[in-house]
Amino acid sequence: MARKVFIAATGMNSGKTTTSLSLMHMARKKYDRVGFIKPIGPKPAEYKGFVADKDAILMARVFGLEEDLPLMSPFVLQQGDTRRVLDGELQREQIFDKMFSAIRELEEKNDLLIIEGAGHTGVGSLLGCNNARIARESNAPVLMVTGGGLGNVVDATHMNLALFQKERANVKAILVNKIIPQKRDQTLKYLNLAFATEGIKVIGGFNYQPILANPTLRRIANVLNIELRATDEEAQRIVHNVQIGAASAQRVAELLQDSTLVIVNSSRDELMVTLANLYKIDEYAEKIAGIIIPGVGEISTITQKIIDSSGVPYMRAGRTSSKVFEIIRDDVSKIMAEDQHKIKLITDLAEKRFDFSSIDALLDD
């Protein structure tokens, strides 16, 4: 029977996916067979004709577990499922049996099984299988992932802890991500003091890394649902800054920062030509991640030829510049299997920062 750990979170965007990737990477150094399951899949996607949760697909592709994908994502929440449950068309017992049948099968196949929850602790309550209940029924010690800070970590953890305690699930530790590097020791010291009476261990996770928080060009193209004209290598480039090209071409060039995505209206031929030519200069190639060209107007033939010959990555967007900027600004970057540079960075950081031995020791109790 496999050792198990349940990865919970105080909310969205706390670094749960990064944690699961890191845990899988480090666990495979000790255990021959490490499995993964996301019992409730709130983010459906299709992979080779099979519909599964996006995070399960990511883990399957990164770690070569595609054959187990049906088990790794046993229940994917589809539009209308919550109403079908309330209407009695979809039985809670069926959902429960499907999830735990997959958990049992993966337990038999592996030495360690990572069970990743969905969202905050209460997600799945309407289905009869919230995160706390799944953790209890699977008898898996809980590692709760949080964002950074002090007061907000304590508040969010206690709010989520209440449901785990109600379900009598065993929360062993919190893993704190997105820590400000200069405050790391201080943050962990006071969090340990805050949770001392709860008997919950505090484990330091990743420091705040803008490179992990920022999107790749491919991610932006997917969010905007537009075609990206770039090589696979260029598509993995991480965008650190987004600039609306509203000033003169010279001023836009002066304002370029590291790995900037420039939004240039289709009427600004002179700016598109300037950026395309600058991209061929090494100094500016570091600064120009690519161009998004909003607007419905056609790009002139000569401008299009200059853009194509320069090799600068670009996208056409049939929206206004302000709307494109708003969508990019509001998006929170998610990791995709194609983001090999970002995944490599995560696993490299895990080697230096991820305290796998402390997490592994929790499973002994």
Secondary structure, 3 states (H helix, E strand, C coil): CCEEEEEEECCCCCCHHHHHHHHHHHHHHHCCCEEEECCEECCEEEECCEEEEHHHHHHHHHCCCHHHHHHHCCEECCCCHHHHHHCCCCCHHHHHHHHHHHHHHHHHHCCEEEEECCCCCCCCHHHCCCHHHHHHHCCCCEEEEECCCCHHHHHHHHHHHHHHHHCCCCEEEEEECCECHHHHHHHHHHHHHHCHHHCCEEEECCECCHHHHCCEHHHHHHHHCCCEECCHHHHCCECCEEEECCCCHHHHHHHCCCCEEEECCCCCHHHHHHHHHHCCCHHHHCCEEEEEEECCCCCCHHHHHHHHHHCCCEEEECCCHHHHHHHHHHCCCCCCCCCHHHHHHHHHHHHHHCCHHHHHHHCCC
